[in-house]
Amino acid sequence: MRDTNSHTATVSRPLVWLFACAAALSVANVYYAQPLLDTLAQEFGMHPSSSGMVITATQAGCTLALLLVVPLGDMLNRRRLTLLQLGLLGISLAALACATSTAALLAGMLLVGLLGTAMTQGLIAYAASVAPSHERGRVVGTAQGGVVIGLLLARTLSGVVTDLAGWRAVYLLSAGLSLALLLLLWRMLPPPVAPARKLSYGALLASMFDLLKTHRVLRVRGVLALLLFAVFSIFWSALVFPLSAQGYSHAAVGAFGLVGVAGALGAARAGAMADRGRAQWTTGAALLLLLASWLPLAFAGSALWPLIAGIIALDLAGQAIHVTNQSLIFKHDSDAHSRLVACYMLFYAVGSGLGAIAATSVYALALWHGVCALGAAVSLMALVFWRLTLPSN
């Protein structure tokens, strides 16, 4: 528990790591299917060009979670809501593992996307709500580091488990992990901070528009998130093309994502810098690194080590900006943490979608160097936008 009136109050290290591990296991469910599309298409009789429906269903669940489910954390008891969502996620994973038709598969993916996203972002908001303001950046940064690791390791884990025991074993294993996590969270989650006022569900959703209108930091940091995740999506959506041309397998291409684990190591550090009042300094330095990362990335078609260096720089910069954004949005004690994270992540979703579309279109016209020019241009836009929106004081 925390004492919001005490500057010396703190969140225990085991609890912080519990939030990080729970977030990692939750977000991984959203990404397990990506390397399995060929296997799923073959088993369920889908044409390869239609297998993308699996990812579409998962992402539709993510969007519904952000719009309709994540905000519930500001209305209901966060502890009970988290445990209920995790229980339903475990059931959905088990049901997905037993799917025998395309309709059941897509429905299962939608539910897993919805509940996995609701759990992940709900845990970030929960961590922010129980942390005192003087260390909220560190706590949120560590939890966000768990999200990064879960996202990056999900593709590798699902590929390994599928090779050993088939794709259904991936979701059965995750269902078992969800049950174990449920018992751990039931024992360790602290009592949530009760909201100061109760809202109806309709008023809760409507208030998200009010937050966007009145919360300048949310708008500014949301636009930065849109541009940041557009940059991420530009890179990762197009990387497969130059690497495949060099003879890399899809598994090898996916393994490059593991390099990005370095970004998770910088997440908590960026949050701690924000706690000490260095949020703008951290943002500016990270945006410069984001822009500079495109120079080594431009050599992805001809050399390996510049690519690795560029990925590390890109991910370190991106995670520093992401965590700093969240630290500033959650800076003050608030009854709106869940709605704030939902609004913020909607900017992320828009940026990711636009980046993917732009990357594939530009690659068709100008190949990898065109993609790098696009990524650098969007990175520069983010840097200029940040500079123009700096507080005058």
N, C-alpha and C positions, 0 to 999 in steps of 0.2 A: 504494500500500500504506500501511498504518498501523503505527505502533509503539504498541501499547497501553500500554506502560510510560512513554511520554513525553507529558507534558502539552502539549508544544509541537507534537506531531505534528498534521498537518492533511491534509485531503482536497483535492486540487487543484480549482480552480474549473471547468476543462473537464470533469472527471469528474462533479462535482455536476450540472452542466448536462446532461451526457449522461444521467444517471439521470432528470432531470426530463423531457427530450425523449422518452426511451424510454417512460417511464410515460404520457406524454400520448398517444403513438401507440398504445400497448397498450390503454389504457382506452377510446379512441375507438371501437374495434371493437365494444364492447358496446352502444354507443348509436347507431350509424349507422342502424339499422332503424327507429327511432321515427318519423321523419317520412315513411317510405316505405311505411307499412302499407296505404294506399289503393292504391298502385301494385302492391304485392305481392299484395294480395287480388284485384285485377283480373286480373293475369297468371296466377295459379295457381288461379283459379276459386273462391276462398274467399268466403263471405258476409262482409260487413264486420264483423258481430258476432263472427265467428270469427277475424278477423285478429289478435286479441290473442294467439293461440297462438304467434305469432312472438316476441313479447316474453316470454311465459311460458317458451318453450324457452330463450331467452337467459338469463333469470334462473335457470332450473333449472341451467344450466351454471355460472353464477356460484356458486350454493350448493354444487354438487359440488366446485368448485375450492377453496372455502374449507375444506370438510370433509376432502377427500381428497388434494388436490394441493399446495396452498400449504405445508402442514406439511413436505413433503419437503425443503424448503430446510434444515431442521435435521438431515437424515439423509444427504443426498447432497451432492456437490460443487456449490455454488451456481452457479458459473460454467458448468459443463457443463449443469446442469439448465436454466439460463436460456437458453442457446443452443439446446438441444434443444426447449424449449417454443416459442421464437420460430420455429424452423424448422417445427414442426408447425402453428403458427398460420398461417404463410404458406401452407402447403399447404391448410389448411382454408378459408382465405379464397378461394383460387383455385378450390377445389372448390365452394364456395358460389356463386361467380359463374357456375358452369356448371350449377347445379341446374335440373332440368327437371320435377320433381314436388314435390308438397307435402311428401312424406316426406323427400326429399333436402333441401329448404329448411329444414325444422325440425331435421333432424339437423345440418345445417351451422350453423344458429344456435346450437344447443346446444354444439357444439364451439368455436365462436368465443367464446361466453360463458364457457366453461370455461377455454380457453387465454388469452383476453384478460385475465380476472380473475387467473389464476395468474401471468401475466407481471407485471401491474400490482402486485399485492401482494407478489410475490416480489422485485420491484425495490425496493420500500419496505424490505423486510427486509434485502436486500443492502446498500442504502445505510446502514442503521442498523448493520449488522455491520462495515462497513469504516471507519466514522467513529469517531474517538476520543470518549470520553464528554463532553469539554468542548465539543464542537461538534456533537454528534449531533442536537440540536434544530434547528439551522440547516440541516444536510444533509437531514434528513427533511422539514423544512418546505419546502425548495426542491423536493425530489422530489414532495411532495404538491401543491405549486403547479402542477407539470406535470400531475398528475392532474386538477386543477380545470379547467385550460385545455383539456385533451383532451376532457373530458366536455362542456364548454360549447360548444366549437367543432365537435364531431362532427356535431350535428344540422344546423348551418348548412352544413358542407362537403358532407354527403351530399345535402342538397337542391340545392345548386348543381351538383354533379357529375351528379346524376340529371337535372336540367333540360338539361344540355349533352349527355350521352352515355348516359343510361339508368342504372338502378339497378345493373346488373352491373358497370359501370365503377367504382362506388364500391369494391367489394370487390376488383376487379382492381388498382386503384390502391393499395389498402391492402396487398395481397399484395406488390406491388413495393416499397412502403415498408418492409415487414417484411424483405425480402431485403437492402435497403440497410442497415437497422438491424442486421441479423445480422452483416454484415461489420464494421460500426463497433464493435459490442459485442465481437466476437471479437478485435479489435485493442486495445481500450481497457479492458475490464473487468479489474480487479485480481484477483490470486489471492484466493480466499475464505479466511476464518478457519476452520480445521478444527474440528469439534465435539470437545469434550473426551471425550465418550463416545459410542459407537455404540449406536443403538437399532434394534430390529426395527420393521417398518412398523406392526404391531399395537400394540407398546408405544408407538410414537410417537403414534398416534392416541389411545390411552388416556391418555397423559400430558397431553393437552389438558384433560381433566376435572380432573386433579390441579392444573394451572395455575389453573383457575377456582376451585378450592377453597382454594388456598394463597396466591394472588397478590391481595392486597386491592386494590392499585392497579388491577389489570386489572378487577376486579369493579366498583369505583367508577367508573372511567373508561368502562367498557363501558356501564353504565347511563346515564351522561351522554351517550354516543354514541347510545344507543337513543332517548332523549328528543330529542336534537338533530336526528337524522335523521327522526324523526317530525315535528318542526316543519318541516323542509325539505319533506318529502313533503306535509304538509298544505297548504303554500303552493302548490307547483308543480302538485299534482294538481288543485287547484280554480281556479287562476288563469285557465284557458282559458274558464271559464263567464262571468265578468263582462266579460272582454275581447271574447269572441265576441258577447255581447249588444250591445256598442258598435260592432260591425262590423269588428273586427280579423280578418284572415285567420290561418290556422294558422301560416303562415310568419312573420307579424308577431309572433304570440304567442311563437313559438320564439325570435325575435330578442331578446326581453327577457332571455333567459338570458345573452346576451353582456354585459349590464350586470354580471353576477356575476363577470366576469374580475377585477374589482377585488379580490375576495376572495383570489385567487391572490397578489396583490401583498402582502397582509398575512400570508400563510402563513409565509414564511421569517422575517419579523420576530417573529412569535409564537414560533417555534422558538428564535430567538436569545434572547428573553426567558426562556424556560424554561432555556436553558443558563446564564443568569446567576442562577438561583434565584428567578425571578419568576413561576413557573408558576401558583401559586394566585392571585396578583394579576391576572395576565392572564385566567385563567378567570373570576374574579368580574366584571371589567370587561366581558368579552365576553358573559357571561350577562345582564348589565344591558342591554347594547346589543341583544342578541337580543330581550329583552322589549320594549324601547322601539321596536324596528323595526315592531311591529304597529300602532302609532298611525298613521304615514303610510300603511302598507299598507291600512288600512281605507278609504282614499279611492280605491282602485283603480277603483271603479265610476264615479268622477266626475272625476278629475283625473290627468294623466300624471306631473307632476314629483314629487308625493308618492310615487307608486308607484316611480319610479326611485330616489329617495332611500331608500325602505324596502328595496328589493332590495339596494342597496349595503350598507346597515347589516346586513341579515340575513346576507348572504354573508360580509362581513368578520368578523362575530361567529362565524358557524358555522365558518369555516376556522380562526380563531384557537383555538377550542375543540378542533377536530379535531386540529390539529397539536400543541397542548399535550398532549392526551390521549396521542398517540403518543410524544411526547418523554418523558413520564413513564413510560410502559410500557417503553420501550427504554432507560431511564436508565442501567442498569448493563450492563456487558459480560455477554453471556448466550449460551448455546447454543440458546436457544429463541425467537429473534426471529421466525422464520417461523410457529411455532405461536402466538406472542403476537398477531401481526397477524391470523392466521386467526380466533382467538377473538374478538378485538376487532371485526373486520368482520362477524362473525355477529350481534353486537348491532346493528350498523348495518342489516343486512338486515331484522331483525325490526322495528326502528323504522320503516324506510321502508314496509314492508308495512302495518303498523298505521296509519301516518299517512295513507296513500292511502285505505284503507277508511273511516277516520273522516272524512276531508275530504269525500268524495263524499256520505256519509250526512248529515253536518251541513248541507252546502249544500242538499240536497233539503228540509231542514226549515227552515233559517233563512237561506239565501242567503249572500252574501259576508260580511256582518257577523258571522254566526254562525261562519263559518270563521275569521275574525280573532280572535274571542273564544276559540275552541278553540286556535288557535295561541298566543295570549297565555297561556292557562291552562297549556299544556304547557311553555312557556318559563318560567313562574313555578315550575312543579314542578321543572324542572331547576335553577333558582336555589336553591330551598329545599333540594333534595337535596344540592347541592354544599355549602351552608352547614352542613348537619347532619353531613356526612361529612368536614369539614375535620379534619386531624390536630390533636390536642390540644396538641402542642408547637409 
